[in-house]
């Protein structure tokens, strides 16, 4: 007979307690514990396995040099942005979690993935939509798209895509056993429920148990599984925090539903870099990958304007040119306003303090507003120099010369510090037609045999090396 017990779970972090607590000892949140009935079944065999394989030997410890390892084989999708974010393609047996705001395009991205891989047998499991609704969306996605810059995702007719509308994990595994798919998509993990747990779908225990069953299936069968996850009002993936620890890769689909551009960011990746980024454009016929994001992040201006600079940043291994805007005006109220969109406000305050202390600009009684265009958020410190130049350009109402970009970190003493992979930033600026770029002189090492010297003569763009923020201002406005 199955045994049942009652436990209390924190809805914020998933902490389990035998009795109700007012404050969670793990995440320090108040009134987050809910009562759930847990049923533990005696059979330890996963439901997706046939009964004939219920007798198995226990795993034994093996020396690491005795483990046979073949080259990692990845399944490539027609979507190059998706392959880049995953680290080079889909790894066999991986469990990938995709989260994002409602209506941001998570289901559209996964349905396009299922339709674009006709050579593979893909099972798309939906617990939120009916078969007719998915068919309507599939017809919209397979409609011919007009060419529009960048790279279009080729859409097939989806011969290898199978649709299943089910929420019970036991029934899903029965269909998987009959169909033998090569890729499984779950939309979404919060709608699934397991009969082993007596609680509602979406609860902490149900999400954890369903994910554990899918994890065992993915690892033992070698079939990659994609999970679509809901998020809370705070932007965190709904369910226990252990959900993000269990999966191999966590992808965050970001962007504003009122804008056309979407950003797919890797938050955690066991098979590649966790700092990669892919950019999509939401069209009426689905998502279109943007192969050159610098073109969409730079606005076309007919005349020079003050407070606008171009900075060279890196997202993973991809260099990008972004437009940084600053507005400095006299404060109309007693306390000056400080606001930053797409940039850390605390770092903006640090830059303002450096400009006032080291350069003598009186910004204490000024309203300062910063904006990173394109709706993206940048954490690369290499845009410090561009932001500082934009702030002074707006303060003095003197525009920055056309075709000028910046790549440098600003220190507390006003020095321009070196940034990593500066050659990629210079090459990207040269490719986009910029005439000069400001970098730190410390990016040019002078001693040591192991230090790589940057050859500036092979670039057509003028590379300006500076050591302090005062040098930058003297070259720009002097």
N, C-alpha and C positions, 0 to 999 in steps of 0.2 A: 504494500500500500504506500502511496505517496505521502510524504510528511509535509505539513504546513506549519508555518510560523509567521508571526507578525513582527515587522521591523519598521523603523522610521528612517527615511532618507531625506537628505538635504536636497532641495530642488535646484540649488545653485551650483554645488560642487559634487554632489553624489555621496557625501559622507553618510555612513550607516551607523545607527545607534539603536540599542535595544529598547530605549524609552524615548519619549518626546523631550526635546530640549528647546528652550527658548532661543538660545544663541548657538550657532554652529561653531564647534571648536576648531574647524578646519579653515573655513573662509570668513568667519567672524560676522556672518549675516544673521539678522534677527527674523524669527517667525518664518523659517523656510522648511521646517520639517513636516512631512506628510506621512500618514500611516499607510503601509502597503502590506498585503498578504502575499507571502512567498511560498510557493509550492515546489518542493524539491523531489524530482522523480528518482527512483532507484536506478534505472538503466543509465549507464554512463556513455552509451553509444550515441553519437550524433544522429539526428533524424535523417540527415541526407545520405547516410551510408546504408547500403542494403543489409538485411538481417544476416545474410550469409557471411558477411565480413565482420561480424560482431566479435569474433575471437581473434585477438591480435596480441602480438608480443609487445612487451613494454620496451620503450626506447632505452638504449644503453649508451654510456659515455664512450666517445670515440676520440682518439688523439687528433689534434687539428691537422697534422701533416698527413693523416690517413684519409682525410675527407676528400672525395673526388669532386672537382670543381670544373665545370665547363664555362666557356665564355657566356656572359650574360646576354640572352637573346631578348630583344625588345620588339614589341609589335608597333610598327609605325602607322600613324593615322594620316589622312590627307591634310589635317590641320597642323601646320608647322608651328604655330603659336602654342598649341596644346602639347606637342611633342617637346618643345623647349621647356615649358614649365614643369613637365614631368621628369625632365632630366635626360631626354633622348628617346622617349617612347614609353609604351606601357610594359611594365615588367610582369612576367607570368607569376600568378599567385599573389599579387599585390592587392591591398585593400586601400582604396582611395576615398576620402571624404571630401565632398564639395559643399561649402556653405555660402550663404548670401542672403540679401534682403528679399522679401517676397516680390515676385515679378521682375527680378533682375535679369533672368534668362538662364537659370540653372537647368531647368527641364528642357529648354530649347537646345542648349549646348549638348546635353547628353543624348537627346533624340537625334540631333545632327550626327553625333558620333556613331549611333547605331545605324543610321541610314547611309553613312559614308563609307562603311566597311562591308561591302557585299561579299567579300571573300571569306569573312568570318561569320559564324552563327552567333548572333547577339540576342540575348533575352532581356527585354526591357520590362521590368516589373513596376507597375504603377498602383499605388494605393490611394491616389487622390483623384484620378481621372478615369473616365470610362473609355472603352475601346473606340467608340465613335469620336470622342473628343481628341484622342491621340491621333486617330486617322485624319481628322480635319487639320490638325497642326502639321502632320507629316505631308499632306498635300500642299500646304502653304510653303513648307520648307523645300520641297522638291520642285517647286515652280522655277522656271528659268529666271535668272537674275541678270539685270542689265549691268554691263561692265562699268565699274566706278573705281578707278585707281586702286592701288594696293593689290592684294592677292585674294581672289575669290575662293571660297571653299567649294570644291567640286561636289555636287550632290548627285548621288545615284538614286535608283528607284528602291533601294533597301530590300534586295532580294533575301538577304540573310538576317533580317530583323524580325523578331517574334515579340508579340505584345502579350503580357499577362497582367490582368487586373486582379490582384489578390493581396491580402494583408496577413494571412496566416503563414508563418515560416514553414510549418509542416507541409502545407499544400504546395508552397513554392519549391521546397526541396524535392517533392515528388515529381513536379514538372521538370525540374532540372535533371533528375535521374532519367527521365524519359527522353528529354530533348538533347542532353549532353552539349550545352552551349560552350562556346569558347570565350565569351565575355558576358558578364551579368551586370545590369544597371538596376539599382533599387531607388525608387522615387516614391516616398522618402523613408528614411529609417525610423522617423517618429510615428509612422502609420502602421508599422509592423507590430505583431504581437505573437508571443509563443505560448502554447498551451501549458507549458511547465510553470508559468508565472501567472498568478491570479491577481492581475492589476490591469489598469486601463492602458491602451496603446499610448505611447509618448511619455510614460512615467519613467523614473530613473531606472527601476529594475527591469522594465521591459526593453528599454533602449540598450541597456548593458547586456542582457541575455541574448537579444536578437543579433547584436553586433558580434558577440562571442561565437554564436553559431555560424554566422557568415565568415568570421575569421578562420574558424576551423575548416570550413569548406574550402576557402581560398587557399590556405596553406597546404592542405592534404591533397587537393585535386589539381593545384597549379592553375586554377582559373582566376583571372583578375576580376575583381568586384568593385564597382563604383557605387558609393552611397551618397545620396543627396540629403543634406541635413538642414533643418530649420535653424534660425537664429533667434535670440531673445531681443528685447528692446535695447539692451546694452551692446548689441553687436556680437555677442558670444554665441557659439553653437549650442543649441538647446540640448539639455540632457546632462549627464554627469561629465565632469572634466576627464574622467578616465577614458571616455570615448575617443578623444583626440590622442591619447597615449596608446590605445589599442591599434589604431590604423597605422598604415605605413606612410601615407601622404595626406596632408591636409591642404586643400586649396580653398582660397577665399575669392569669391566673385564679387567685385566691388564696382561702385559707380552709382550715379544718380539715375533713377528711372526717367527723369525728365530730360536727360541728355542722351546722346546716341552712343557714346563711347563707354565700353565696359573694360574692366581690368581684371585679369585672372592672375592671382598672386599665390605663390607657394609659401605657406606658413611653416610647414614641416615636410621634409622629404628624406626618406632613408636611402633613396637611390639616386640622388642628385643634389644640386644646390638648392638651398631653401630661400634664395633671394632672387629667383627668376621671376619674370613678369611677362604676361602676354596681353596684348591690347586688341579688342574687338570693336566693331561698329555694328550696332543693332539696326537692322533694316526691316522692311516689311516682310521680306522673305527669309528672315533668320539672321544669324550672326555672320559677319564677314571679318576675317582676320586682317589686321593692319600690319603690313610688313615693314613700313617705315614710319614709326611713331613720331619722329622729329618733325615731319611735315604737318601733322595735325596739331602739334604742341606749339608751333610757331605761327603767330598771326602775320598776315601780310599788311604792312603799313606803307602808305604812300609818302608820309612825311615823318621826320624824326620827332619823337615825343619824349619828354622827360620822365624819369622814373621807370623805364623799361630797359631791361638787360637780358642777355641770353647766357645761360649757364650750361656747362657740359657736365652731365651726371651719368651714373652707371646704375643699371638695374640688373643684378646678376652679372652676366657676361655681355650685356647689350649696352652700348653707349647711346645716349639720347641727348638731344639739345632741347632744353625747355626754356620757356619765357617766364621770367620773374618780374613781377610788377610791384612797385612801391608807391605809396601816396603819403606825403608828409604835409600837414597843414597845421595852422595855428589852432590850438584847442579853444573851443567855444565854451567849455565848461571848466570847472575848477580842476578836475582830475583828467589828465590826458588819456585818451583811449589807445589801447594796444591790441590789435587784432591781426591774426595770421590765418590764412586759408591754405591748407596743404603743407604747412610748415609748423615746426614746434614753436609755440609762443615763448617758452622759456629761453630757447636759443636766440630768438629774435631780440629779447630783452638784453641778452648778453652782447649781441652785436651792437645794439644801441649804446650800451655802456662803454664798449671799446671805442666807438666813434666819438663819443663825447669826451672820454678821458684822454685818449691818445691823439686824437686829431683836432680837438677843440670845437667841434660842432655842438651848438646848444640845442639839444633835442629833448630836454627835460619837460618843456612846456608845449610840446608838439604832439598832435595826434599822428600815429603811424599805423598804416594798414599795408599788409603784405598779401600777395596772392600768387599762387602757382597756377598757371593757366592749364586748361585741359582737364581739370577735375581730378588730378592725381595728387598723391601725397608723397613727398620726397624727404628722406632722412639722410641723404648723402651729405656729409659736411663739405664737400667740394663746391657747393653752391653758395658758401658763405661770402666769397669774394664778389660774386655777382649780385647778391642781395645788398651787400654794403654799398656797392657802386650804384645800385638802383635807389637806395635811400638818399644818398648824397645828391644824386641827379635830380630827384624830386625836391629835395630841400633847397638846392641852389637854382632849380628850374632851368637846368642845362641838360639837353639831351645827350645820350651816349652816341658816339659815331656809329653809323650803319656798319653791318658786317663785323661787329666786335663781340667776342664771347669771353667767358671767364671760367677758370677751373682752379680753385684754391681754397684751402681752409684757413680761417682767420683765428689766430690765437689771442689770448687775453692781453698780451703785450703789444698787439698790433702787427705782429709778424705774419706773413703769408706762408703757411706751412705746406709741405709737399702732400700730394694726393696719390693714390695708387692708380696704376694703369693709365698714366697720363698720355701715353702714345696713342691709345685707342681713342681718347677724347680729342686729341689733335687731329687724328685721321678723320673722325666723324665731322669735325668742324670744317676741315678742308673739303670733304666730299659735298657738304651742303653749301659751299661757296663763300664761307667767311674769309675775311681778309686778314684778321689778326686775332690772336688769343692770348690772354694773360694767364701765366702759370707761375708757380713759385720757383725761385732760383735754386731751391734745395732739391728740386727734381733733377738737377744736373750734377751728379756726384763727380768729385774731382780726384779722389784718392781711392786706393784699394784695387786689387786685381779682380776681386769678385763682384765689383759693382759695375752694372751695365751703364754705359754712357749713351745718352740719347743723341742721335744724329739729327740735328735740326736742319741740316742742309738739304735733306731729301724731301722736305715739305715745301710746298708752294706758299702756304699761309705764313704770315709773319708771326713768330712766336716771341712774345714779350715776357722776359723773366724779371720778376720783382721780388723783393725781400720783405717789404713792409707795405702797409696800407697807404702811407704817405706817398710812396713812389707811384702807386697806381693813380692817385688823384692828381699828382703833378703831370703824369703822362696824358691823362684824360682831359683835365681842365686847365692845366698850366699853360 
